[in-house]
Amino acid sequence: MALSERIPTFVEVIPQLLAHLKIKYISLASQSAGTIYALNLLSRHSEMLSPTNPCVTFFSPWAHQSHTGISFLALAAILPNPLLDHWNQITGFMINRAQPAFAASGGAISAARSAFKSKTATGEQKEEEERKCLSGYGMDLEMKKEAENLQFKYLFEENTRGANDEARLCLKSTTGTSWHACENYEECVKSLAEVWERKIQEGATQLRVNIILPEEDIMVGEKGMRYFDECWKKEACGKGIDVKVTKLKGTDHDTTASASEGAIQAMFAEAMAPRS
């Protein structure tokens, strides 16, 4: 599939898939680069959300490097296109050889950084991590670490070349890498606000937007998190969209949606709860 067709195909296929599965309404959630897909789906098919409890959740939302100041991504964006054909191999090497057992979406850079970053946890902190792991995953930290080792080992034994085009899309580094409806986040939010203003006037329920930010995000940075947050300020969203921003202490770009952090459980509970 041509890279230029990636998002349009997704937006076209999802409603057909849901119809096939006889699913009438959904709540949207995305993590990292999934932000691009979620915003396009929301912009084109807002009718798929529940009419009484419409909500979307962005975990560690992605922002383009032009808004984040992340230098290694800015450099990656100007690499000759053929070099990105090896992005998956670099990521696989860093995950499974240089620094195994860490969450995947941060890619090779997160692994390289964590290899040189020392974290000394107190006994109380270790106990809390253990408790959260048992509560979220039903296993202790050591077993979870072993499971992650195997997960990423097996993952990169498969063909992962699709990640190369995903990198091109995130960086918008080659021809055909438009983000379509969310090419400009500010304009996208403005357009959504206009849609939901009309919906409210017709008696619909406010769109609830939950933004879950990590304490530290090497892929987007403090500047990128602040940029995404500012795109959804009250003055931009109007009366039709209600936004809640949560920053999860102790998390990074990869772990905001971790079952041990509780945000994903809260998302499901909120999606199922009747709106007061």
C-alpha positions as CSV (number, residue, x, y, z in Angstrom):
1,M,0.0,0.0,0.0
2,A,1.3,3.4,-0.9
3,L,2.2,5.6,2.1
4,S,-0.2,8.3,0.9
5,E,-3.1,5.7,1.2
6,R,-2.3,4.6,4.7
7,I,-4.6,7.0,6.7
8,P,-7.4,7.2,4.1
9,T,-7.6,3.4,4.0
10,F,-7.8,3.2,7.8
11,V,-10.6,5.8,7.9
12,E,-12.5,3.9,5.2
13,V,-12.0,0.4,6.6
14,I,-12.8,1.0,10.3
15,P,-16.5,1.8,9.9
16,Q,-16.9,-1.2,7.6
17,L,-15.2,-3.4,10.2
18,L,-17.4,-2.2,13.0
19,A,-20.5,-2.7,10.8
20,H,-19.4,-6.3,10.1
21,L,-18.9,-6.9,13.8
22,K,-22.3,-5.2,14.5
23,I,-20.7,-2.6,16.8
24,K,-22.8,0.6,16.5
25,Y,-20.9,2.9,18.8
26,I,-17.3,3.1,20.1
27,S,-15.1,5.1,22.4
28,L,-11.8,6.1,20.8
29,A,-8.4,5.7,22.4
30,S,-4.9,6.0,21.0
31,Q,-1.3,5.9,22.1
32,S,1.7,7.8,20.7
33,A,1.4,7.9,16.8
34,G,-2.1,6.5,17.1
35,T,-3.0,10.1,17.8
36,I,-2.9,10.8,14.0
37,Y,-5.3,7.9,13.2
38,A,-7.7,8.7,16.1
39,L,-8.0,12.4,15.0
40,N,-8.6,11.5,11.4
41,L,-11.3,9.0,12.4
42,L,-12.9,11.4,14.8
43,S,-12.9,14.2,12.2
44,R,-14.5,12.0,9.5
45,H,-16.8,9.7,11.6
46,S,-17.9,11.5,14.8
47,E,-21.2,9.6,14.4
48,M,-19.4,6.4,15.5
49,L,-19.1,7.7,19.1
50,S,-21.8,7.1,21.7
51,P,-24.5,9.8,21.4
52,T,-24.8,9.8,25.2
53,N,-21.2,9.4,26.3
54,P,-18.8,10.4,23.5
55,C,-15.2,10.2,24.6
56,V,-11.7,10.0,23.2
57,T,-8.5,9.3,25.2
58,F,-5.0,10.2,24.0
59,F,-2.2,8.4,25.8
60,S,1.2,10.0,25.3
61,P,0.0,11.9,22.2
62,W,2.3,12.3,19.3
63,A,3.4,15.7,18.1
64,H,5.6,16.5,15.1
65,Q,9.2,17.3,15.7
66,S,8.7,20.9,14.4
67,H,6.7,21.5,17.6
68,T,8.7,19.5,20.0
69,G,12.3,20.5,19.6
70,I,13.4,16.8,19.8
71,S,16.7,17.0,17.9
72,F,17.2,13.3,17.1
73,L,13.8,13.2,15.3
74,A,14.6,16.4,13.5
75,L,17.8,14.8,12.2
76,A,16.0,11.6,11.3
77,A,13.5,13.6,9.2
78,I,16.3,14.8,6.9
79,L,17.9,11.5,6.4
80,P,17.9,10.2,2.8
81,N,14.7,8.2,2.4
82,P,16.4,4.8,1.8
83,L,18.1,5.0,5.2
84,L,14.6,4.7,6.8
85,D,14.3,1.3,5.3
86,H,16.5,0.1,8.2
87,W,14.5,1.8,11.0
88,N,12.9,-1.5,12.1
89,Q,16.3,-3.2,12.2
90,I,17.8,-0.5,14.4
91,T,14.9,-0.6,16.7
92,G,15.0,-4.4,16.9
93,F,18.7,-4.3,17.7
94,M,18.4,-1.7,20.5
95,I,15.4,-3.5,22.1
96,N,16.7,-7.1,22.0
97,R,20.4,-6.6,22.1
98,A,21.4,-3.2,23.6
99,Q,18.7,-2.8,26.2
100,P,16.1,-5.6,26.3
101,A,12.7,-5.5,28.0
102,F,11.3,-2.1,27.6
103,A,8.1,-0.8,26.0
104,A,8.3,-0.6,22.2
105,S,6.9,2.7,21.0
106,G,9.8,4.8,22.3
107,G,12.0,2.7,19.9
108,A,15.7,2.6,19.8
109,I,16.2,6.0,21.4
110,S,14.4,5.2,24.6
111,A,16.5,2.1,24.9
112,A,19.7,3.9,24.3
113,R,18.8,6.5,26.9
114,S,17.7,4.1,29.5
115,A,20.9,2.1,29.1
116,F,22.9,5.1,30.4
117,K,20.3,6.3,32.9
118,S,20.5,5.1,36.5
119,K,17.4,4.9,38.6
120,T,17.7,4.1,42.3
121,A,14.4,3.2,43.8
122,T,13.8,3.1,47.6
123,G,12.4,0.0,49.2
124,E,9.0,1.8,49.5
125,Q,9.0,2.6,45.8
126,K,9.9,-0.9,44.8
127,E,7.1,-2.2,47.0
128,E,4.7,0.2,45.3
129,E,5.9,-0.9,41.8
130,E,5.4,-4.5,42.8
131,R,1.9,-3.9,44.1
132,K,0.9,-2.0,40.9
133,C,2.3,-4.8,38.7
134,L,0.4,-7.5,40.6
135,S,-2.8,-5.5,40.5
136,G,-2.5,-4.5,36.8
137,Y,-1.0,-7.7,35.3
138,G,-1.5,-10.5,37.8
139,M,2.2,-11.2,38.0
140,D,5.3,-9.9,39.8
141,L,7.8,-7.5,38.3
142,E,10.4,-10.3,37.6
143,M,7.9,-12.4,35.7
144,K,6.6,-9.3,33.8
145,K,10.2,-8.5,32.8
146,E,10.7,-12.1,31.5
147,A,7.4,-11.9,29.6
148,E,8.5,-8.6,27.9
149,N,11.9,-10.1,27.0
150,L,10.1,-12.9,25.1
151,Q,7.5,-10.6,23.7
152,F,10.0,-8.3,21.9
153,K,12.3,-11.2,21.0
154,Y,9.4,-12.9,19.1
155,L,8.1,-9.6,17.7
156,F,11.3,-8.8,15.9
157,E,11.7,-12.3,14.6
158,E,8.7,-11.5,12.4
159,N,8.7,-9.1,9.4
160,T,8.6,-5.6,10.9
161,R,9.3,-3.5,7.8
162,G,5.9,-1.8,8.1
163,A,7.5,0.2,11.0
164,N,9.7,2.0,8.5
165,D,6.7,3.6,6.8
166,E,5.2,4.4,10.2
167,A,8.4,6.3,11.0
168,R,8.1,8.1,7.7
169,L,4.5,9.0,8.5
170,C,5.3,10.3,12.0
171,L,8.3,12.4,10.7
172,K,6.4,13.5,7.6
173,S,9.8,13.1,5.9
174,T,8.8,11.9,2.4
175,T,6.3,12.6,-0.3
176,G,2.8,11.4,0.5
177,T,3.1,11.6,4.3
178,S,0.2,14.0,4.9
179,W,-1.6,13.7,8.2
180,H,-4.8,14.7,6.4
181,A,-7.4,15.9,8.8
182,C,-4.8,16.6,11.5
183,E,-2.0,18.0,9.3
184,N,-2.3,21.0,11.6
185,Y,-3.4,20.1,15.2
186,E,-4.7,23.6,16.0
187,E,-6.9,23.7,12.8
188,C,-8.0,20.1,13.5
189,V,-9.2,21.0,17.0
190,K,-10.9,24.2,15.7
191,S,-12.8,22.1,13.1
192,L,-13.8,19.6,15.7
193,A,-15.0,22.4,18.0
194,E,-17.2,23.7,15.3
195,V,-18.7,20.3,14.7
196,W,-19.4,19.7,18.3
197,E,-20.8,23.2,18.8
198,R,-23.4,22.3,16.2
199,K,-24.1,19.0,17.9
200,I,-24.6,20.6,21.2
201,Q,-27.1,23.0,19.7
202,E,-29.0,20.0,18.3
203,G,-29.2,18.5,21.8
204,A,-26.1,16.2,21.7
205,T,-23.7,15.5,24.6
206,Q,-20.3,17.2,25.0
207,L,-17.4,15.3,23.6
208,R,-15.1,14.3,26.4
209,V,-11.4,14.4,25.6
210,N,-8.9,12.8,28.1
211,I,-5.2,13.6,27.5
212,I,-2.9,11.3,29.5
213,L,0.6,12.7,29.6
214,P,3.7,11.0,31.0
215,E,6.0,12.6,33.6
216,E,8.8,12.4,31.1
217,D,8.6,11.9,27.3
218,I,11.7,11.5,25.3
219,M,9.8,11.2,22.0
220,V,7.8,14.4,22.4
221,G,9.4,16.3,25.3
222,E,8.1,18.9,27.6
223,K,7.6,21.3,24.7
224,G,5.7,18.8,22.7
225,M,3.4,17.9,25.6
226,R,2.8,21.6,26.3
227,Y,2.0,22.2,22.6
228,F,-0.6,19.4,22.4
229,D,-2.2,20.6,25.7
230,E,-2.4,24.1,24.4
231,C,-4.1,23.0,21.2
232,W,-7.0,21.8,23.4
233,K,-7.4,24.8,25.6
234,K,-10.9,25.9,26.5
235,E,-11.0,28.9,24.1
236,A,-10.2,26.5,21.2
237,C,-12.7,23.9,22.2
238,G,-15.7,26.0,22.9
239,K,-18.8,24.6,24.6
240,G,-18.9,21.3,22.6
241,I,-15.7,19.7,24.0
242,D,-14.7,19.1,27.6
243,V,-11.0,18.4,28.1
244,K,-9.2,16.8,31.0
245,V,-5.4,16.6,31.2
246,T,-3.7,14.1,33.5
247,K,0.0,13.8,34.0
248,L,1.0,10.4,35.4
249,K,3.8,10.5,37.9
250,G,6.6,8.0,37.2
251,T,5.6,7.2,33.6
252,D,7.3,7.8,30.3
253,H,6.2,7.8,26.7
254,D,5.6,4.1,26.6
255,T,4.0,3.4,30.0
256,T,1.0,5.8,30.3
257,A,-1.3,3.0,29.0
258,S,0.3,0.3,31.1
259,A,-2.2,-1.7,33.1
260,S,-0.1,-1.1,36.3
261,E,-0.7,2.7,36.1
262,G,-4.5,2.6,36.2
263,A,-5.3,5.1,33.5
264,I,-6.5,2.5,31.0
265,Q,-8.8,1.0,33.6
266,A,-10.2,4.5,34.4
267,M,-10.7,5.0,30.6
268,F,-12.9,1.8,30.4
269,A,-14.8,2.7,33.5
270,E,-15.5,6.2,32.2
271,A,-16.6,4.9,28.8
272,M,-19.1,2.5,30.4
273,A,-20.5,5.0,33.0
274,P,-23.7,6.9,32.2
275,R,-23.0,10.6,31.7
276,S,-24.6,12.7,34.5
